[in-house]
Amino acid sequence: MHATKSKIVTFSVLILLVLPFAAMPMSNAWTAGDEAVVFGHTFEEEYWTNSSIRVEAEDGTNASLTASFVHVGEFSSFLIAFNNANKTDGTQAILPYQLFGMYFKTPENREVFIGAIFAFLLVHNETYGSNDLPDVGNEPAWYIVPLASDNTWPEYTPVVDPIPATKISDGHYRFGMRYYNLTCRVVDANNPLGFWISLALPILTVLISELVIQYDITIGETGEVNAETLYTLGQVNKMKFWGNETAPTEIITDSMEISAVHYLSIFTSQYTVATETGTVLTPPTSTMPLDEDISIRVGSDDERAFDIGLGRNYALINETTGMTVSDNETALNTLLGARLSDLLLVAWQAPLSAWIFAHMAYGLSAQIRSVYTSVGDMASHAVAGTAFHNSNWWYAVTFPEWNSLRIQQDPVYTAYTNLAAGGGGGGVVVLLLVAVGVLVLVYIIRRR
């Protein structure tokens, strides 16, 4: 009964997530400032946050979302995040869904959109290969899945705290989201039967003290834009095994490691995925370690549009004592082979994110408005799958030293813009929907 109720709450949450964007103008012509209908702000303002975008469903359920935005020249960055939903029966749902995006033009004036979505964490028991990497299928592994609605520990109240857009200095901005007391279900990643049973039943449940994702944006004089993701995973403070309180140290052993897994999905045409030094990569069928950053290159001339600089170091902190156990641990980066259970866990995010991202892209880009007849036209193509396509690109950042302690790590994303060159005419459009979570590369030349 509890599992069924959670599913209903989650479905209602997804409906509420898209309601604000349904209010955006669907006409053929888009007038600058129309976005104020949803956000209370326009895309011409330098920076803003609205943390109280409120919507209500027909059944009386109400919810709120947060939107943050930064605009400098032809560069824009935004965050769409879910705060919470309140059911008429008193149930509250909190889901750490957030879509981070950047819009800019490359030095060759190709329009580029990049988006990042938080997805899930993966824990594995390092018993295969001695490589400190998740070899799912060859060693035990589990997904850590946040629950939309749960009362496992009623004494711990989940809290969402939007971090508003702030101008730290000229060309330097920051915004994000903070979540406290997240209850998560541990889901078996080893076989289909175990996956479905552990997803439906609360076999192993954990309480994570805090999850913080901040986006620190620095616009340099050379035209490079560094978007640093300040990512914090709090300590595992509580655990229940089959409903019984269990100390985390009784389950989480020294050989267990945790990874942030990223799913890549491609939205059409001409691109390559390569290492920072230019070695072209193909999707692997098994774990493939990375010792270089990933670069996305677009167009027939392989113009460098976007780098994913995966951070190499992280800190371990004991929240109970307040002590820093280590401030110089090394994270490992790898490409993974795709698994059906991975796809199932992000299946709800991909069409939802495509739908929301389509609305943002349509409002920001005149070139996209010339390709699609309306924002509804672009959104329907995205949701129908005629724009976004699945791929076999998965990558992970693994933290070999964990022991259920607090992890802090700062990966870096670098965009190559034309801000230093002073802009220019529009070229073809490139859309990348990165999932921290889902990385979707969209290269629009013509309407399909």
ZAMARGU-4260 file (C-alpha; in steps of 0.2 Angstrom, whole numbers, plus 5000, padded with zeros to 4 digits):
<rodrens>
0) 5000/5000/5000 | 5014/5012/5004 | 5023/5008/4988 | 5007/5012/4978 | 5004/5028/4987
5) 5022/5034/4983 | 5019/5030/4965 | 5003/5041/4964 | 5012/5055/4973 | 5027/5054/4961
10) 5015/5054/4946 | 5006/5070/4953 | 5023/5078/4955 | 5028/5075/4937 | 5011/5083/4931
15) 5014/5098/4943 | 5032/5100/4936 | 5026/5104/4918 | 5011/5115/4923 | 5020/5132/4923
20) 5027/5129/4906 | 5010/5125/4899 | 5006/5143/4902 | 5020/5149/4890 | 5014/5157/4874
25) 5011/5143/4861 | 5008/5155/4846 | 5019/5156/4831 | 5026/5173/4835 | 5036/5175/4852
30) 5037/5192/4859 | 5052/5197/4870 | 5046/5197/4888 | 5033/5183/4886 | 5042/5172/4898
35) 5037/5184/4912 | 5020/5175/4912 | 5029/5161/4920 | 5044/5168/4929 | 5039/5185/4934
40) 5055/5191/4926 | 5062/5192/4908 | 5077/5184/4899 | 5084/5202/4897 | 5087/5205/4915
45) 5105/5202/4922 | 5101/5189/4935 | 5086/5184/4946 | 5078/5170/4956 | 5059/5166/4958
50) 5058/5152/4972 | 5039/5153/4973 | 5032/5148/4956 | 5016/5140/4962 | 5004/5129/4953
55) 4989/5119/4958 | 4982/5103/4950 | 4963/5099/4948 | 4963/5087/4963 | 4969/5102/4974
60) 4987/5097/4975 | 4998/5112/4975 | 5017/5113/4972 | 5031/5126/4970 | 5046/5127/4959
65) 5062/5138/4958 | 5069/5146/4943 | 5086/5156/4943 | 5093/5165/4928 | 5109/5174/4923
70) 5111/5184/4907 | 5127/5192/4901 | 5128/5197/4882 | 5124/5182/4872 | 5127/5170/4886
75) 5113/5164/4897 | 5111/5151/4911 | 5096/5145/4920 | 5090/5132/4933 | 5073/5125/4935
80) 5071/5115/4951 | 5056/5107/4960 | 5053/5113/4978 | 5039/5102/4985 | 5021/5097/4982
85) 5007/5096/4995 | 4993/5084/4994 | 4976/5087/5000 | 4978/5072/5013 | 4993/5081/5021
90) 5006/5071/5012 | 5021/5082/5006 | 5032/5076/4992 | 5050/5082/4989 | 5060/5077/4974
95) 5077/5083/4970 | 5073/5086/4952 | 5083/5101/4944 | 5087/5106/4926 | 5103/5117/4924
100) 5106/5125/4907 | 5117/5136/4898 | 5114/5145/4881 | 5128/5154/4871 | 5136/5155/4854
105) 5153/5147/4850 | 5167/5158/4842 | 5160/5151/4825 | 5143/5158/4830 | 5134/5141/4832
110) 5121/5142/4845 | 5123/5130/4859 | 5112/5124/4873 | 5118/5113/4887 | 5107/5106/4901
115) 5111/5095/4916 | 5099/5085/4926 | 5102/5076/4943 | 5099/5058/4941 | 5105/5045/4954
120) 5120/5038/4964 | 5127/5020/4962 | 5136/5011/4976 | 5147/4995/4972 | 5156/4983/4982
125) 5174/4983/4975 | 5177/4964/4973 | 5181/4963/4954 | 5196/4969/4944 | 5204/4979/4958
130) 5201/4995/4948 | 5191/5005/4961 | 5177/5007/4947 | 5159/5000/4946 | 5160/4984/4936
135) 5141/4981/4937 | 5137/4963/4932 | 5153/4957/4939 | 5152/4964/4957 | 5137/4969/4968
140) 5130/4986/4965 | 5115/4996/4971 | 5106/5012/4966 | 5102/5026/4979 | 5085/5033/4974
145) 5077/5048/4983 | 5059/5045/4987 | 5046/5058/4982 | 5036/5055/4998 | 5041/5045/5014
150) 5039/5045/5032 | 5052/5032/5037 | 5059/5044/5050 | 5046/5057/5055 | 5057/5065/5067
155) 5068/5071/5052 | 5059/5084/5042 | 5064/5085/5024 | 5068/5103/5019 | 5071/5112/5002
160) 5081/5128/5002 | 5084/5137/4986 | 5100/5146/4984 | 5096/5162/4975 | 5106/5169/4960
165) 5119/5181/4967 | 5132/5192/4958 | 5148/5189/4967 | 5158/5201/4956 | 5159/5206/4938
170) 5156/5191/4927 | 5155/5179/4943 | 5138/5172/4948 | 5131/5158/4958 | 5114/5149/4961
175) 5108/5132/4966 | 5098/5121/4978 | 5100/5113/4995 | 5090/5098/5002 | 5090/5092/5020
180) 5085/5075/5026 | 5083/5065/5010 | 5076/5048/5012 | 5082/5036/4999 | 5078/5018/4994
185) 5093/5006/4990 | 5088/4997/4974 | 5097/4981/4968 | 5107/4984/4952 | 5112/4966/4950
190) 5098/4957/4942 | 5080/4961/4935 | 5070/4952/4949 | 5080/4960/4963 | 5078/4977/4954
195) 5059/4976/4954 | 5057/4969/4971 | 5069/4982/4980 | 5061/4996/4970 | 5044/4991/4976
200) 5048/4986/4994 | 5057/4996/5007 | 5071/4982/5010 | 5085/4995/5013 | 5081/5013/5016
205) 5094/5027/5021 | 5093/5045/5027 | 5106/5057/5019 | 5108/5072/5029 | 5111/5085/5015
210) 5112/5086/4996 | 5118/5103/4989 | 5121/5107/4971 | 5127/5124/4967 | 5132/5131/4950
215) 5146/5144/4950 | 5148/5153/4934 | 5163/5164/4929 | 5164/5173/4912 | 5181/5177/4907
220) 5188/5191/4896 | 5194/5178/4883 | 5176/5171/4881 | 5178/5155/4891 | 5164/5152/4903
225) 5168/5141/4918 | 5152/5133/4926 | 5159/5124/4941 | 5146/5112/4950 | 5149/5113/4968
230) 5142/5096/4973 | 5140/5090/4991 | 5133/5073/4997 | 5129/5073/5015 | 5133/5058/5027
235) 5122/5043/5029 | 5114/5046/5046 | 5100/5033/5047 | 5097/5016/5040 | 5083/5003/5040
240) 5084/4985/5035 | 5067/4977/5033 | 5060/4991/5044 | 5073/4988/5058 | 5085/5002/5063
245) 5102/4997/5058 | 5119/5007/5060 | 5125/5012/5043 | 5142/5005/5047 | 5134/4987/5049
250) 5130/4988/5030 | 5142/5000/5022 | 5159/4992/5022 | 5176/4998/5018 | 5176/4990/5001
255) 5160/4999/4996 | 5162/5014/4984 | 5150/5027/4978 | 5148/5035/4961 | 5139/5049/4953
260) 5132/5041/4936 | 5129/5052/4921 | 5118/5046/4906 | 5121/5053/4889 | 5107/5054/4876
265) 5110/5062/4859 | 5098/5074/4850 | 5104/5072/4832 | 5117/5074/4819 | 5135/5080/4818
270) 5146/5079/4834 | 5160/5069/4841 | 5164/5064/4859 | 5182/5065/4862 | 5195/5066/4876
275) 5202/5084/4879 | 5217/5080/4868 | 5206/5075/4853 | 5205/5056/4854 | 5188/5051/4847
280) 5178/5039/4859 | 5165/5026/4855 | 5152/5020/4867 | 5160/5006/4877 | 5151/4989/4882
285) 5160/4988/4898 | 5169/4999/4911 | 5182/5010/4902 | 5193/5021/4914 | 5196/5039/4909
290) 5211/5049/4913 | 5207/5065/4902 | 5192/5076/4902 | 5178/5074/4889 | 5176/5086/4875
295) 5160/5088/4864 | 5165/5094/4846 | 5152/5100/4834 | 5150/5104/4815 | 5160/5097/4801
300) 5176/5105/4807 | 5174/5098/4825 | 5173/5115/4833 | 5176/5113/4852 | 5160/5118/4860
305) 5160/5111/4878 | 5171/5102/4890 | 5166/5092/4905 | 5180/5094/4917 | 5178/5079/4929
310) 5186/5084/4946 | 5199/5073/4952 | 5199/5077/4971 | 5187/5077/4985 | 5186/5079/5004
315) 5178/5067/5017 | 5170/5074/5032 | 5163/5066/5047 | 5147/5076/5051 | 5146/5068/5068
320) 5162/5075/5075 | 5164/5089/5063 | 5181/5083/5058 | 5188/5083/5040 | 5194/5065/5038
325) 5203/5068/5022 | 5204/5084/5011 | 5214/5076/4996 | 5205/5060/4990 | 5206/5056/4972
330) 5190/5053/4962 | 5191/5041/4947 | 5182/5044/4930 | 5175/5031/4918 | 5163/5027/4904
335) 5151/5013/4908 | 5141/5001/4897 | 5122/5005/4897 | 5111/4993/4907 | 5092/4991/4906
340) 5089/4996/4924 | 5099/5012/4921 | 5087/5016/4907 | 5072/5012/4918 | 5078/5024/4932
345) 5080/5039/4921 | 5065/5035/4909 | 5054/5047/4918 | 5067/5061/4918 | 5071/5061/4899
350) 5054/5066/4891 | 5050/5078/4906 | 5067/5087/4904 | 5065/5087/4885 | 5048/5095/4887
355) 5054/5109/4899 | 5071/5112/4890 | 5061/5114/4873 | 5051/5128/4881 | 5067/5137/4888
360) 5076/5135/4871 | 5062/5141/4861 | 5061/5157/4872 | 5079/5161/4871 | 5084/5157/4853
365) 5077/5166/4837 | 5085/5152/4827 | 5075/5138/4835 | 5059/5149/4833 | 5063/5149/4814
370) 5065/5130/4814 | 5049/5125/4824 | 5032/5133/4821 | 5029/5136/4840 | 5035/5131/4857
375) 5022/5118/4857 | 5028/5111/4841 | 5046/5109/4848 | 5040/5102/4864 | 5029/5089/4856
380) 5043/5083/4845 | 5055/5082/4860 | 5042/5072/4870 | 5038/5061/4856 | 5056/5056/4854
385) 5058/5063/4836 | 5071/5075/4843 | 5079/5066/4857 | 5086/5049/4855 | 5093/5036/4867
390) 5112/5032/4866 | 5124/5020/4875 | 5134/5035/4883 | 5136/5033/4901 | 5150/5040/4912
395) 5153/5040/4931 | 5164/5049/4944 | 5168/5036/4957 | 5174/5040/4975 | 5184/5025/4981
400) 5185/5031/4999 | 5168/5034/5006 | 5163/5024/5022 | 5146/5033/5022 | 5154/5050/5026
405) 5151/5067/5018 | 5158/5070/5001 | 5163/5086/4993 | 5169/5088/4975 | 5169/5101/4962
410) 5169/5096/4944 | 5171/5110/4931 | 5161/5113/4914 | 5169/5125/4902 | 5160/5133/4887
415) 5168/5141/4872 | 5158/5157/4868 | 5160/5172/4856 | 5158/5184/4871 | 5176/5190/4868
420) 5173/5192/4849 | 5158/5203/4852 | 5144/5191/4845 | 5138/5190/4827 | 5126/5182/4816
425) 5118/5165/4821 | 5123/5149/4814 | 5116/5131/4816 | 5110/5127/4833 | 5118/5114/4845
430) 5108/5108/4860 | 5116/5098/4874 | 5105/5091/4888 | 5118/5085/4900 | 5111/5073/4913
435) 5120/5072/4930 | 5109/5063/4924 | 5106/5065/4905 | 5118/5072/4892 | 5109/5076/4876
440) 5117/5084/4861 | 5106/5093/4850 | 5112/5099/4833 | 5098/5107/4823 | 5101/5110/4805
445) 5083/5108/4798 | 5067/5102/4805 | 5065/5083/4804
</rodrens>
